[in-house]
Amino acid sequence: MATRVPGGNADDDTFVSLHHGSGVRSHLWMNGTAAQVGPRFHVLGSESGYTKWGLDGQEATLAAGALPTDAGFGIEHESAWGMLGLDGAQHAVPTEPGDYAAFYRGVADSLLRGAPAPVDPEDSLRVVGIIERIFRQTR
């Protein structure tokens, strides 16, 4: 974890290697000052890989004035789909439609009607715990 911007107050260049109980290793990195953006998701396995560029299109759609209730909201154009396969044999895979509204309906149902939360709070606490451990180890 590093702060590259002189006088910056937040880390803007970070790499983390996580070893999961299943034996899988995840490499996570971000750089807020890089001259070129990298893929948003880049998942490599021994038999295939998946690469997806760009952020969730719902944000830009909302900023442009669309509403989550509009027909087609959250559906990405084919040009934004991720690529699945091997080098030389990749094909575009449709992105699952985004649905921010469903998440917030789930939050409301949880708070108002006691339904299960859309994200298990224990999972959120585990993620915060991992971030805190990484932060302590790098300082």
C-alpha positions in Angstrom: 0.0 0.0 0.0 1.4 3.4 -1.0 0.4 7.0 -1.5 2.0 8.2 -4.7 0.4 11.7 -4.8 2.6 14.1 -2.9 0.7 15.2 0.2 -2.1 12.7 -0.4 -4.1 11.4 2.5 -5.2 8.0 1.0 -3.4 5.0 -0.5 -3.6 5.3 -4.2 -1.4 2.3 -5.2 -2.1 -1.1 -3.6 -1.4 -4.7 -4.3 -2.8 -7.6 -2.1 -2.3 -11.3 -2.5 -4.9 -13.4 -0.7 -4.6 -17.1 -0.1 -8.0 -18.6 0.5 -8.8 -21.6 2.6 -9.8 -23.5 -0.6 -6.2 -23.1 -1.9 -7.1 -20.4 -4.5 -4.9 -17.3 -4.5 -6.4 -13.9 -5.5 -4.3 -11.0 -6.6 -6.0 -7.7 -6.1 -4.6 -4.4 -7.1 -5.6 -0.8 -7.8 -3.8 2.3 -8.8 -5.6 5.6 -8.9 -2.8 7.4 -10.6 -1.9 5.1 -13.5 -1.6 6.6 -16.9 -3.7 3.7 -18.3 -6.5 1.8 -16.7 -6.4 -2.0 -16.5 -9.2 -4.4 -16.8 -11.8 -4.3 -14.0 -11.8 -8.1 -13.7 -9.2 -10.4 -14.9 -9.7 -14.0 -13.7 -7.3 -16.7 -14.9 -7.7 -20.4 -14.4 -5.8 -23.4 -15.8 -8.4 -24.0 -18.5 -9.9 -20.6 -19.3 -9.9 -16.9 -18.4 -12.3 -14.0 -18.2 -11.5 -10.3 -18.7 -13.9 -7.4 -18.3 -13.1 -3.7 -18.8 -14.9 -0.7 -17.3 -17.1 0.1 -14.4 -20.7 -0.9 -13.9 -22.7 1.1 -16.5 -25.5 1.9 -14.1 -23.6 4.8 -12.7 -23.1 6.5 -16.1 -26.7 5.7 -17.0 -28.0 7.4 -13.8 -25.8 10.4 -14.3 -27.2 10.8 -17.8 -30.7 11.1 -16.3 -32.1 7.5 -16.7 -34.1 5.9 -13.9 -33.8 2.4 -12.6 -37.4 1.9 -13.6 -36.6 2.7 -17.3 -36.8 -0.2 -19.8 -33.4 -1.7 -20.4 -31.8 0.0 -17.4 -28.7 -1.9 -16.3 -28.2 -3.8 -19.6 -24.8 -3.3 -21.1 -24.1 -2.9 -24.8 -22.3 -5.9 -26.4 -19.2 -3.7 -26.8 -18.8 -3.7 -23.0 -19.2 -7.4 -22.4 -16.4 -9.5 -20.9 -14.3 -11.9 -22.9 -14.1 -15.6 -21.9 -11.8 -18.3 -23.2 -8.3 -19.0 -24.2 -5.9 -16.7 -26.1 -7.1 -16.9 -29.8 -10.4 -18.6 -28.8 -12.2 -16.0 -26.8 -15.9 -15.0 -27.1 -18.0 -12.2 -25.6 -20.2 -13.1 -22.7 -23.3 -10.9 -21.9 -23.0 -9.1 -18.6 -25.7 -9.9 -16.1 -28.0 -6.8 -15.9 -27.2 -4.5 -13.0 -30.0 -3.9 -10.5 -29.0 -1.3 -7.9 -32.7 -0.9 -7.0 -33.0 -4.6 -6.0 -30.1 -4.1 -3.5 -31.8 -1.1 -1.9 -35.2 -2.9 -1.8 -33.4 -5.7 0.0 -32.0 -3.2 2.5 -35.4 -1.7 3.1 -37.0 -5.2 3.5 -34.3 -6.1 6.0 -34.7 -3.0 8.1 -38.5 -2.7 7.9 -39.7 -6.3 7.7 -36.9 -8.3 9.2 -36.0 -10.1 5.9 -32.4 -11.3 5.5 -30.0 -8.6 4.5 -28.9 -8.5 0.8 -25.3 -8.8 2.0 -24.6 -10.8 5.1 -23.2 -8.4 7.7 -20.7 -11.1 8.9 -19.2 -11.0 5.4 -18.9 -7.3 5.5 -17.1 -7.5 8.9 -14.7 -10.2 7.6 -13.8 -7.9 4.7 -13.2 -4.9 7.0 -11.1 -7.2 9.2 -8.9 -8.2 6.3 -8.5 -4.6 5.2 -7.5 -3.6 8.8 -4.9 -6.5 9.0 -3.4 -5.5 5.7 -3.2 -1.9 6.8 -1.5 -2.8 10.1 1.0 -5.1 8.4 2.0 -2.4 5.9 2.5 0.4 8.4 
